[in-house]
């Protein structure tokens, strides 16, 4: 009987050791998948924390923090996983370093700049969607595929039929008809907010405010989607 107990204890110890080894391997694999020293961009306004030990806390519980805004660029240095959530250590242009959730960052912004751009449910021509994207539609790059395919999460509303109900586009694959210009992305982000406030919240006044902010990006610089913003603003203000 004593021998059986010893065997059982050894089996338990082996199981624990195996689990710890697996956890460490998965952690290293996650870290090795990270492209270090690459530039990424904030995809929303969010607080970033100076101290690693503050990760997971609410902003009002943290003293050493900084607020970054949409499209602010950072350099990703390394990563850390806490309770199945990944955090990035980032470097700002002044070389100061902070921590933020991976979910707050985007590798690229994808902005449609061609009329009736085709999109797909899968990276194959046979999976074409009935939705056609339009200039100004805003998205965040999710994955780069082969043969120019890219997977994008779109923050846009489009209808399948002309004058039909506009619905959330969501994740789609595209091959062309877009730009990654950061200034255009800033304008498109405000255009997205305007559509969200107008369609989802029925808040016309805030939508108008969003559109005016879009026109003030970088001191009112003109981009390829500026005419769309101006036209949308004129339509809202005239009704």
C-alpha positions as CSV (number, residue, x, y, z in Angstrom):
1,X,0.0,0.0,0.0
2,X,2.8,2.3,0.9
3,X,4.3,1.7,-2.5
4,X,1.0,2.7,-4.2
5,X,1.0,6.0,-2.4
6,X,4.5,6.7,-3.4
7,X,3.6,6.0,-7.1
8,X,0.6,8.3,-6.9
9,X,2.6,11.1,-5.4
10,X,5.2,10.8,-8.1
11,X,2.4,10.9,-10.8
12,X,1.0,14.0,-9.2
13,X,4.4,15.7,-9.1
14,X,5.1,14.7,-12.8
15,X,1.7,16.2,-13.8
16,X,2.4,19.5,-12.0
17,X,5.9,19.7,-13.6
18,X,4.5,19.0,-17.0
19,X,1.9,21.7,-16.6
20,X,4.4,24.3,-15.5
21,X,6.7,23.4,-18.4
22,X,3.7,23.7,-20.8
23,X,2.7,27.1,-19.3
24,X,6.2,28.4,-19.7
25,X,6.5,27.1,-23.3
26,X,3.2,28.8,-24.2
27,X,4.3,32.1,-22.5
28,X,7.6,32.0,-24.5
29,X,5.7,31.2,-27.7
30,X,3.4,34.2,-27.1
31,X,6.4,36.4,-26.5
32,X,8.3,35.1,-29.5
33,X,5.3,36.0,-31.7
34,X,5.7,39.6,-30.8
35,X,7.4,41.9,-33.3
36,X,9.6,44.0,-31.1
37,X,10.6,47.6,-31.9
38,X,7.7,48.0,-34.3
39,X,5.5,51.1,-34.4
40,X,1.8,50.6,-33.6
41,X,-1.0,53.1,-33.0
42,X,-3.6,53.8,-30.3
43,X,-7.0,52.8,-31.7
44,X,-8.9,54.7,-29.0
45,X,-8.2,57.0,-26.1
46,X,-6.8,55.1,-23.1
47,X,-4.7,55.5,-20.0
48,X,-1.2,53.9,-20.1
49,X,0.6,53.0,-16.9
50,X,4.2,53.7,-15.9
51,X,4.5,50.7,-13.5
52,X,4.1,47.1,-14.4
53,X,2.6,46.3,-11.0
54,X,-0.4,48.5,-11.8
55,X,-1.5,46.4,-14.8
56,X,-5.1,45.3,-14.3
57,X,-6.1,48.2,-12.1
58,X,-8.6,50.8,-12.9
59,X,-7.3,54.2,-13.9
60,X,-8.6,55.9,-10.8
61,X,-6.5,53.5,-8.8
62,X,-3.2,54.4,-10.5
63,X,-1.1,57.5,-9.9
64,X,1.7,57.2,-12.5
65,X,-0.3,57.2,-15.8
66,X,-0.7,59.1,-19.0
67,X,-3.6,59.5,-21.4
68,X,-3.0,58.7,-25.1
69,X,-5.4,59.5,-27.9
70,X,-6.4,57.9,-31.1
71,X,-3.6,57.4,-33.6
72,X,-0.8,58.3,-31.2
73,X,2.2,56.2,-32.2
74,X,4.2,54.0,-29.9
75,X,7.0,51.5,-30.2
76,X,6.3,48.1,-28.8
77,X,9.2,46.8,-26.7
78,X,8.0,43.5,-25.2
79,X,4.9,41.8,-23.8
80,X,3.6,40.2,-20.6
81,X,0.5,38.0,-20.1
82,X,-1.5,38.4,-16.9
83,X,-4.6,36.2,-16.4
84,X,-4.9,35.4,-20.1
85,X,-4.7,39.1,-21.1
86,X,-1.7,40.4,-23.0
87,X,0.0,43.7,-22.1
88,X,2.6,45.5,-24.1
89,X,5.5,47.6,-22.8
90,X,5.6,50.6,-25.1
91,X,8.0,53.5,-25.7
92,X,6.8,57.0,-26.5
93,X,8.7,59.4,-28.8
94,X,10.4,61.0,-25.8
95,X,11.8,57.5,-24.9
96,X,9.6,57.2,-21.8
97,X,8.2,53.7,-21.3
98,X,4.7,52.6,-20.2
99,X,2.4,49.6,-20.2
100,X,-0.9,49.2,-22.0
101,X,-3.3,46.4,-23.1
102,X,-2.6,44.9,-26.5
103,X,-6.3,45.6,-27.3
104,X,-5.6,49.3,-27.3
105,X,-3.1,49.1,-30.2
106,X,-3.4,48.7,-34.0
107,X,-0.7,47.7,-36.4
108,X,-2.4,49.8,-39.2
109,X,-5.6,51.6,-40.0
110,X,-7.3,50.7,-43.2
111,X,-9.4,53.4,-44.9
112,X,-11.4,52.7,-48.0
113,X,-10.7,55.3,-50.7
114,X,-12.3,53.8,-53.8
115,X,-16.0,53.7,-54.6
116,X,-17.8,50.3,-54.5
117,X,-14.8,48.4,-53.1
118,X,-15.5,44.7,-53.0
119,X,-15.1,42.8,-49.7
120,X,-15.2,39.1,-48.9
121,X,-16.0,36.8,-46.1
122,X,-12.9,34.7,-46.7
123,X,-9.7,35.4,-48.7
124,X,-11.1,33.9,-51.9
125,X,-13.0,35.4,-54.8
126,X,-15.8,32.9,-54.4
127,X,-16.7,34.4,-50.9
128,X,-17.6,37.8,-52.2
129,X,-20.0,39.8,-49.9
130,X,-23.0,41.7,-51.2
131,X,-21.7,44.7,-49.3
132,X,-19.7,47.3,-51.2
133,X,-17.5,49.5,-49.2
134,X,-17.3,53.3,-49.9
135,X,-14.6,56.0,-49.4
136,X,-14.2,57.0,-45.8
137,X,-15.1,53.6,-44.3
138,X,-12.8,53.1,-41.4
139,X,-11.1,49.8,-40.3
140,X,-8.3,48.2,-38.2
141,X,-6.0,45.7,-39.7
142,X,-6.4,42.2,-38.2
143,X,-4.3,40.0,-40.4
144,X,-2.2,40.1,-43.5
145,X,-2.8,37.2,-45.9
146,X,-1.2,36.1,-49.1
147,X,-1.7,37.6,-52.6
148,X,-2.5,41.1,-51.2
149,X,-5.4,39.9,-49.0
150,X,-5.9,41.6,-45.7
151,X,-8.4,40.9,-42.9
152,X,-10.0,44.1,-41.5
153,X,-12.4,44.9,-38.7
154,X,-14.5,47.7,-40.2
155,X,-16.2,50.4,-38.0
156,X,-18.6,51.2,-40.8
157,X,-22.3,50.9,-41.7
158,X,-23.4,49.8,-45.2
159,X,-26.5,48.5,-46.7
160,X,-26.8,45.6,-49.2
161,X,-29.3,47.4,-51.3
162,X,-29.4,51.0,-52.3
163,X,-31.4,53.1,-49.8
164,X,-31.7,50.0,-47.6
165,X,-31.1,49.8,-43.9
166,X,-27.4,50.4,-43.0
167,X,-25.9,47.7,-40.9
168,X,-22.6,47.1,-39.2
169,X,-19.9,45.8,-41.6
170,X,-17.6,44.1,-39.1
171,X,-14.8,41.8,-40.2
172,X,-14.2,41.4,-43.9
173,X,-11.3,40.6,-46.3
174,X,-10.3,43.0,-49.0
175,X,-7.5,43.2,-51.7
176,X,-7.5,46.8,-52.8
177,X,-9.2,50.1,-52.7
178,X,-7.7,51.4,-49.5
179,X,-5.1,53.7,-47.9
180,X,-3.1,53.5,-44.7
181,X,-2.4,57.2,-44.5
182,X,-2.5,58.2,-40.8
183,X,-4.1,61.7,-41.5
184,X,-6.9,60.1,-43.6
185,X,-7.3,57.6,-40.7
186,X,-7.8,60.4,-38.2
187,X,-10.5,62.0,-40.4
188,X,-12.2,58.6,-41.0
189,X,-12.2,57.8,-37.3
190,X,-14.3,61.0,-36.6
191,X,-16.5,60.1,-39.6
192,X,-17.1,56.7,-38.0
193,X,-18.0,58.3,-34.7
194,X,-20.4,60.6,-36.5
195,X,-22.1,57.6,-38.2
196,X,-22.2,55.7,-34.9
197,X,-23.9,58.6,-33.1
198,X,-26.3,59.2,-35.9
199,X,-27.3,55.6,-36.6
200,X,-26.9,53.9,-33.3
201,X,-27.6,56.7,-30.8
202,X,-29.8,58.9,-33.0
203,X,-27.7,61.8,-31.7
204,X,-27.6,64.3,-34.6
205,X,-25.9,67.1,-32.7
206,X,-23.0,64.9,-31.6
207,X,-22.6,63.5,-35.1
208,X,-22.4,67.1,-36.5
209,X,-19.7,67.8,-33.8
210,X,-17.8,64.7,-34.9
211,X,-17.8,65.8,-38.5
212,X,-16.6,69.3,-37.7
213,X,-13.7,67.7,-35.7
214,X,-12.9,65.6,-38.7
215,X,-12.5,68.7,-40.8
216,X,-10.1,70.2,-38.2
217,X,-7.6,67.3,-38.2
218,X,-4.1,68.7,-38.5
219,X,-5.3,72.3,-38.9
220,X,-7.9,71.5,-41.5
221,X,-5.7,69.7,-44.1
222,X,-7.6,68.4,-47.2
223,X,-7.5,64.7,-47.9
224,X,-9.1,62.4,-50.3
225,X,-12.1,61.8,-48.0
226,X,-12.6,65.5,-47.0
227,X,-15.3,66.0,-49.7
228,X,-17.3,63.1,-48.2
229,X,-17.1,64.6,-44.7
230,X,-18.2,68.0,-46.0
231,X,-21.1,66.5,-48.0
232,X,-22.3,64.5,-45.0
233,X,-22.1,67.6,-42.8
234,X,-24.0,69.7,-45.2
235,X,-26.8,67.1,-45.4
236,X,-27.1,66.9,-41.6
237,X,-27.1,70.7,-41.1
238,X,-29.7,71.2,-43.8
239,X,-32.3,68.8,-42.3
